[in-house]
């Protein structure tokens, strides 16, 4: 799941029903006694070995004082003495006084397929300074990601194909083309990885996290997961509640077994329609700056004008409708992209292609990492749960959904369609749940209008994790809010991580300010922190 999604109107998806006869059978139960024993064995070994931290390899591009090391985990926890794989780990030591030290703080940014090896660099940011004073800031690359037993499903040189189309209502011929591509991709994943492919799952990500905890010398884990990271964090809390010290779920996935993952992706596509409308309303409000239209519909017409023009003549030969859509999908995740995207669209329609090419053209140097991230995403989601195996189900559900939420629906469907033709056994999702007293208080952060992980997912997680506390950023939609631009949210985060303090059950924060419109010149002159979408 690109994160997951929905937004308030879940009932609108009531007609999108998956019939049991069209779902691939699961390959077994979620977790076994053998796997539980395997985690114990692997954690004991990791605790004894520890992690030897030193200078980071050049491939990580991490400067001193960040240090790097590896932790060894079993490929298959049912065979803890069988094949082992190494996960890369990064660390910035706590900068505070010895009496302030609280151990290691591990972070995962989501995905599936994303690495947090860069996360120790956050220790230098003002929003993280006090937390970095008390904790070692730890990042890592999960199994399959980057240098951690990397997955690949196709030649990276062919992964980024541009320019590409992005039909909102695809023709029958285009659908047949994408079905063939999905089948070939699923076959490539199986061929390139072999029998090991089945072991790239969310449950194994949770088990790996417990081995990492032990290798770091931590009796109990302090962890923050964002987006998909909240899902395997919730699996961890369910499997190892006594191993949790403090746990933050930022932009939470709905962990209900029935949501994983087909339903989540339908809901996500539905939700992005509302967030796309939020962006267009903001652009319309600033028509004096962008000249894209004084109403959301007028802004939409400007966007469609650009789509049509790019279909005939791709910008720079590389930016077609598909690249345009991918760039503007980023505005659905992060409103700090709004000024950049609005400026690029405005300039393009005035004849200046450069901002759009800069923001939307694929980067050949990133092809390998992009292909790897896509392979991990696909493997984890396809392995985690049953998926419909009949194209008729996908076609019906996405055609119906695209009639009310056209912006993201088919793009999301094509991304996940290899799961219909997956060749390894699927698991049954674990029922995430803890009982009163089993788990220390945990903190859930959620933006009310987040499309990637809609708000109802945070509410459902709060219902399932006894003693959890939900902090809501009201009327805001940025994906991932901890350590961001909302001081109220950050205060709750610091209170929890530094002092273990939470509100009684839930609390709310006013939204962070909307972006200020900026000219092309000011935008180009302002330093930007990179984001991953």
C-alpha positions in Angstrom: 0.0 0.0 0.0 1.4 3.3 -1.0 0.5 4.0 2.6 -3.2 3.0 2.7 -6.3 5.1 2.7 -9.8 6.2 2.8 -11.2 9.4 4.3 -14.4 9.8 6.3 -16.9 8.5 3.8 -16.0 4.8 4.0 -19.7 4.0 3.4 -19.3 5.2 -0.1 -17.2 2.0 -0.8 -19.9 -0.3 0.3 -20.6 -1.6 -3.2 -17.0 -2.7 -3.7 -17.3 -6.2 -2.4 -14.7 -8.9 -2.8 -16.3 -12.3 -3.2 -14.7 -15.2 -1.3 -14.5 -17.3 -4.4 -12.3 -14.7 -6.1 -9.6 -14.5 -3.4 -6.4 -16.5 -3.4 -6.3 -19.1 -0.6 -3.9 -18.3 2.2 -0.8 -20.4 2.6 -0.9 -20.8 6.3 -1.5 -19.2 9.7 0.0 -15.8 10.6 2.5 -17.1 13.1 3.6 -20.4 14.5 5.2 -21.8 17.6 8.3 -22.6 15.6 8.6 -19.0 14.4 8.1 -17.7 17.9 10.8 -20.0 19.1 13.0 -18.8 16.2 12.6 -15.2 17.3 13.8 -16.1 20.8 16.8 -17.9 19.4 17.7 -15.1 17.0 17.3 -12.4 19.6 19.5 -14.3 22.1 22.2 -14.6 19.4 21.9 -10.9 18.5 22.1 -9.8 22.1 25.3 -11.7 22.6 26.8 -10.4 19.4 25.6 -6.8 19.6 26.2 -4.5 16.7 29.7 -3.3 15.8 29.3 0.3 14.8 31.9 2.1 12.7 32.4 4.4 9.8 29.5 4.2 7.3 30.2 2.7 3.9 30.3 5.2 1.0 27.2 3.7 -0.4 25.2 5.1 2.6 26.3 8.7 2.0 26.1 9.3 5.8 28.6 11.7 7.3 30.3 11.4 10.7 29.2 11.3 13.5 26.6 8.8 12.1 27.9 5.3 12.5 26.8 2.1 10.7 26.7 -1.6 11.4 24.7 -4.7 10.7 22.4 -7.1 12.5 21.9 -10.8 11.4 18.5 -12.3 11.3 17.1 -15.6 10.0 15.5 -15.5 6.5 12.9 -18.0 7.9 12.2 -17.8 11.6 10.8 -21.3 11.5 14.4 -22.3 10.8 16.5 -20.0 12.9 19.7 -21.9 12.2 19.1 -21.8 8.4 20.0 -19.1 5.9 20.9 -15.8 7.6 20.6 -12.3 6.1 22.1 -9.0 7.3 20.2 -5.8 7.8 22.1 -2.5 7.8 21.7 -0.2 10.8 22.7 3.4 11.4 23.1 5.4 14.7 23.8 8.8 16.1 24.8 8.6 19.7 22.7 10.6 22.2 24.1 14.1 22.6 22.9 14.9 26.2 24.2 14.3 29.6 24.7 10.7 30.8 21.9 11.1 33.4 19.5 12.0 30.6 20.2 8.9 28.5 17.2 6.7 27.8 18.6 4.2 25.3 18.0 3.6 21.6 15.1 5.1 19.6 14.4 3.2 16.4 12.4 4.7 13.5 10.8 3.3 10.4 9.3 5.6 7.7 6.9 3.1 6.1 6.7 1.8 2.6 6.9 -1.1 2.4 10.2 -0.6 0.9 11.6 2.5 2.6 14.8 2.8 4.6 15.5 4.9 7.7 19.3 4.8 7.4 19.2 8.6 7.0 17.2 9.1 10.2 20.2 9.8 12.5 20.7 13.0 10.5 17.5 14.2 12.2 19.4 14.6 15.4 20.7 17.9 14.1 17.2 19.3 13.4 15.6 21.7 16.0 12.4 19.6 16.1 14.4 16.5 17.2 17.2 18.1 19.3 15.8 17.3 22.8 14.8 13.8 21.8 18.3 13.3 20.3 19.8 14.4 23.6 18.2 11.6 25.4 18.3 8.8 22.9 20.6 7.2 20.4 18.8 7.9 17.1 18.7 4.6 15.2 17.7 3.9 11.6 17.8 0.7 9.6 17.0 -0.8 6.2 14.4 -3.6 6.6 14.8 -6.9 4.9 14.8 -6.6 1.1 15.6 -2.8 1.2 18.8 -1.3 -0.2 21.8 -3.4 1.1 19.6 -5.5 3.4 19.3 -8.7 1.3 17.9 -6.6 -1.5 15.0 -7.7 -3.6 14.6 -7.1 -7.3 11.8 -8.0 -9.7 13.1 -6.6 -13.0 16.1 -4.9 -14.6 16.4 -1.4 -13.0 17.3 0.0 -16.4 13.8 -0.7 -17.6 12.0 0.1 -14.4 11.6 3.9 -15.1 9.9 4.1 -18.5 9.1 7.7 -19.5 7.1 9.3 -20.8 4.1 7.2 -19.8 0.3 7.5 -20.1 -2.1 7.7 -17.2 -5.6 7.2 -18.5 -8.3 8.0 -16.0 -10.7 5.7 -17.7 -8.5 3.1 -19.4 -9.6 1.4 -22.6 -10.0 -2.4 -22.9 -6.8 -2.6 -24.9 -4.8 -0.6 -22.3 -6.2 -2.9 -19.5 -5.0 -6.0 -21.4 -1.5 -4.4 -21.7 -1.3 -3.7 -18.0 -2.5 -7.2 -17.1 0.3 -8.6 -19.2 2.8 -6.3 -17.5 1.5 -7.4 -14.0 1.9 -11.1 -14.9 5.4 -10.5 -16.2 6.3 -8.5 -13.1 5.0 -11.2 -10.7 6.9 -13.8 -12.7 10.1 -11.7 -12.5 9.8 -11.4 -8.7 9.5 -15.2 -8.4 12.3 -15.9 -10.9 14.8 -13.4 -9.4 14.4 -14.3 -5.7 13.2 -17.9 -5.8 11.8 -19.7 -2.7 13.1 -16.9 -0.4 10.5 -14.5 -1.8 7.8 -15.8 0.6 9.8 -14.7 3.7 9.5 -10.9 2.9 6.4 -10.2 5.0 5.2 -7.7 7.6 5.3 -10.4 10.3 9.0 -11.0 9.6 9.6 -7.2 9.6 8.1 -7.2 13.2 10.2 -10.2 14.1 13.3 -8.5 12.7 12.5 -5.5 14.9 12.7 -7.6 18.0 16.1 -9.0 17.0 17.3 -5.5 16.3 16.1 -4.5 19.8 18.1 -7.3 21.3 21.2 -6.4 19.2 21.0 -2.8 20.4 21.1 -4.1 24.0 17.6 -2.9 24.8 15.5 -4.9 27.2 12.4 -3.1 25.8 11.9 -1.2 22.6 11.4 2.5 22.0 10.1 2.7 18.4 8.3 5.2 16.1 6.8 3.9 12.9 5.2 6.1 10.2 2.6 5.1 7.6 3.2 1.4 6.9 5.7 1.4 9.8 2.7 1.7 12.1 1.3 -1.6 10.7 4.3 -3.8 11.5 4.7 -1.8 14.7 1.2 -2.8 15.7 2.1 -6.4 14.8 5.1 -6.1 17.1 2.9 -4.8 19.9 0.6 -7.8 19.4 3.4 -10.4 19.3 5.8 -8.9 21.9 3.8 -6.6 24.2 6.2 -7.1 27.1 9.1 -6.0 24.9 7.6 -2.5 24.4 8.9 0.5 26.3 7.4 3.3 24.3 5.9 3.2 20.8 4.6 6.0 18.5 2.3 5.3 15.6 2.5 8.3 13.2 -0.2 8.3 10.5 -1.6 4.9 11.3 -2.7 2.1 9.0 -6.0 0.5 9.7 -4.8 -2.9 11.0 -8.2 -4.7 10.6 -7.4 -8.1 8.9 -10.1 -7.4 6.3 -8.3 -4.3 5.2 -5.0 -5.9 4.5 -4.3 -5.0 1.6 -6.8 -5.0 -1.2 -9.4 -3.1 0.7 -6.9 -0.6 2.0 -5.8 0.3 -1.5 -9.4 0.9 -2.7 -10.0 3.1 0.3 -6.8 5.0 -0.3 -7.8 5.8 -3.9 -11.1 7.0 -2.6 -9.4 9.2 0.0 -7.0 10.9 -2.4 -9.9 12.4 -4.3 -10.7 14.6 -1.3 -7.0 15.5 -0.8 -6.7 16.4 -4.5 -9.7 18.6 -4.0 -8.0 20.3 -1.0 -5.0 21.1 -3.2 -7.2 22.6 -6.0 -9.1 24.7 -3.5 -5.9 26.1 -2.1 -4.6 26.9 -5.6 -7.9 28.6 -6.5 -7.7 30.7 -3.4 -4.3 32.0 -4.7 -5.3 32.5 -8.3 -3.7 36.0 -8.2 -0.3 34.2 -7.8 -0.8 31.1 -10.0 -3.4 32.1 -12.6 -4.7 28.5 -12.8 -8.3 29.4 -12.0 -10.4 31.0 -9.3 -12.4 27.8 -8.5 -11.3 24.2 -7.9 -13.0 23.2 -11.1 -11.1 25.8 -13.0 -7.9 24.5 -11.5 -8.8 21.0 -12.6 -9.3 22.3 -16.2 -5.9 23.8 -16.1 -4.4 20.5 -14.9 -6.3 18.6 -17.7 -5.1 21.1 -20.2 -1.5 20.3 -19.2 -2.2 16.5 -19.3 -3.5 16.8 -22.8 -0.6 18.9 -24.0 1.9 16.5 -22.4 0.3 13.5 -24.1 1.0 15.1 -27.4 4.4 16.5 -26.6 6.1 15.3 -23.4 8.1 18.0 -21.6 11.8 17.5 -22.2 10.8 14.2 -23.9 10.4 12.6 -20.5 7.4 14.1 -18.7 4.1 12.8 -20.0 0.7 12.4 -18.2 2.0 9.6 -16.0 4.9 11.6 -14.7 2.6 14.6 -14.2 0.2 12.5 -12.2 3.0 11.0 -10.0 4.3 14.5 -9.2 0.9 15.8 -8.2 0.2 12.8 -6.2 3.0 14.0 -3.9 0.8 17.1 -3.2 -1.8 14.7 -1.8 0.8 13.4 0.7 2.5 16.7 1.8 1.1 20.2 1.6 4.6 21.6 1.7 4.7 20.5 -2.0 1.8 22.7 -2.9 3.7 25.8 -3.8 6.2 23.8 -5.9 3.6 21.9 -7.8 1.3 24.9 -8.4 4.3 27.0 -9.6 5.4 24.2 -12.0 1.9 23.9 -13.5 1.5 27.6 -13.8 4.9 28.0 -15.5 4.3 25.1 -17.8 1.1 26.5 -19.1 2.8 29.8 -19.7 5.5 28.1 -21.8 8.3 27.4 -19.2 8.8 23.7 -19.0 11.8 23.7 -16.7 10.1 23.7 -13.2 7.9 20.8 -14.3 10.8 18.8 -15.8 12.8 19.4 -12.6 10.0 18.1 -10.4 8.5 15.3 -12.5 11.1 13.8 -14.8 12.5 10.4 -13.7 16.1 10.4 -12.5 18.1 7.6 -14.1 20.5 7.6 -11.2 17.6 6.7 -8.9 16.4 3.8 -11.0 18.0 1.0 -8.9 16.7 2.3 -5.6 13.3 2.9 -7.1 13.1 -0.6 -8.6 14.2 -2.1 -5.3 11.6 -0.1 -3.3 8.9 -1.3 -5.7 10.0 -4.9 -5.5 9.8 -4.8 -1.6 6.5 -3.1 -1.7 5.0 -5.7 -4.0 6.5 -8.7 -2.2 5.4 -7.6 1.3 1.9 -6.7 0.3 1.3 -9.7 -1.9 2.7 -12.1 0.7 0.8 -10.6 3.6 -2.8 -11.5 2.8 -5.2 -13.0 0.3 -5.9 -11.0 -2.9 -8.5 -11.3 -5.6 -7.2 -13.5 -8.4 -9.9 -12.8 -11.0 -9.4 -9.7 -13.2 -13.1 -9.3 -13.3 -13.1 -8.4 -9.6 -10.4 -5.8 -10.0 -12.0 -4.3 -13.1 -15.4 -4.1 -11.5 -14.2 -2.5 -8.3 -11.8 0.0 -9.8 -14.2 1.0 -12.6 -16.9 1.7 -10.0 -14.5 3.6 -7.8 -13.0 5.6 -10.7 -16.5 6.9 -11.4 -16.4 8.9 -8.1 -12.6 9.1 -7.4 -10.8 9.1 -10.7 -7.5 10.9 -9.6 -5.6 7.9 -8.1 -7.8 4.8 -8.7 -6.3 3.2 -11.7 -2.8 4.2 -11.0 -3.1 2.5 -7.6 -4.7 -0.6 -9.2 -1.9 -1.0 -11.7 0.7 -0.8 -8.9 -0.9 -3.6 -7.0 -2.2 -5.8 -9.8 0.9 -8.2 -9.7 -0.7 -9.5 -6.5 -3.5 -11.1 -8.5 -0.9 -13.3 -10.2 1.5 -13.8 -7.3 3.2 -17.2 -7.2 4.0 -17.7 -3.5 1.6 -18.6 -0.7 -0.3 -15.8 1.0 -0.6 -15.4 4.7 -3.7 -14.7 6.8 -3.2 -11.2 8.5 -2.7 -11.3 12.2 -5.6 -9.9 14.3 -3.9 -6.9 15.9 -5.1 -6.6 19.5 -3.8 -6.1 23.0 -5.7 -6.5 26.3 -5.7 -4.1 29.2 -2.4 -4.1 31.1 -0.5 -6.1 28.5 1.0 -3.1 26.8 2.4 0.2 28.2 0.7 3.4 27.0 1.3 4.0 23.3 0.9 7.2 21.3 -1.0 7.5 18.0 -0.6 10.6 15.8 -3.0 11.4 13.0 -4.0 14.2 10.7 -7.7 14.4 10.2 -7.6 14.7 6.4 -4.6 12.4 5.7 -5.4 10.5 2.5 -2.5 8.1 2.5 -3.5 6.7 6.0 -7.0 8.0 6.6 -8.1 9.1 10.1 -10.4 6.1 10.6 -7.4 3.9 10.6 -6.0 5.7 13.6 -9.3 5.4 15.4 -9.4 1.7 14.7 -5.8 1.2 15.9 -6.7 3.0 19.1 -9.6 0.7 19.7 -7.4 -2.4 19.2 -4.4 -1.3 21.4 -5.6 -1.1 24.9 -4.2 2.0 26.7 -3.3 3.9 23.5 -3.7 7.6 23.2 -4.8 9.4 20.0 -3.5 12.9 19.1 -5.4 14.5 16.2 -4.2 17.3 14.1 -7.6 18.7 13.1 -8.5 19.8 9.6 -5.0 19.0 8.3 -3.9 16.3 5.7 -0.1 16.1 5.7 1.1 12.5 5.9 3.5 12.0 8.8 3.2 14.7 11.4 5.6 13.8 14.2 8.6 16.1 14.3 7.0 18.3 11.6 5.6 21.8 11.5 3.0 21.5 14.3 4.4 22.6 17.7 1.4 21.2 19.5 1.9 17.7 18.0 5.6 17.9 18.7 5.0 18.9 22.3 2.9 15.7 22.8 5.5 13.6 21.1 8.3 15.0 23.4 6.2 14.6 26.5 5.7 11.0 25.7 9.2 10.1 24.5 11.1 12.1 27.1 8.8 11.7 30.2 6.4 8.9 29.3 3.5 11.4 29.7 0.3 11.2 27.7 -3.2 12.7 27.9 -5.9 10.5 29.4 -7.3 9.1 26.1 -7.0 11.6 23.3 -6.3 15.2 22.5 -6.4 17.6 19.5 -4.2 20.2 18.0 -5.1 23.0 15.6 -3.8 22.6 12.1 -0.4 23.8 11.1 -0.6 26.9 8.8 -1.4 26.4 5.2 1.5 27.0 2.8 2.2 30.5 1.6 2.1 31.0 -2.1 5.5 31.9 -3.5 6.8 33.0 -6.9 9.0 30.8 -9.0 12.0 32.9 -8.1 11.4 32.7 -4.3 10.6 29.0 -4.5 13.9 28.3 -6.4 15.9 30.3 -3.9 14.4 28.6 -0.8 16.3 25.5 0.6 14.2 22.4 0.7 14.5 19.2 2.7 13.9 16.1 0.6 10.8 14.0 1.0 10.1 10.4 -0.1 6.7 9.6 -1.5 
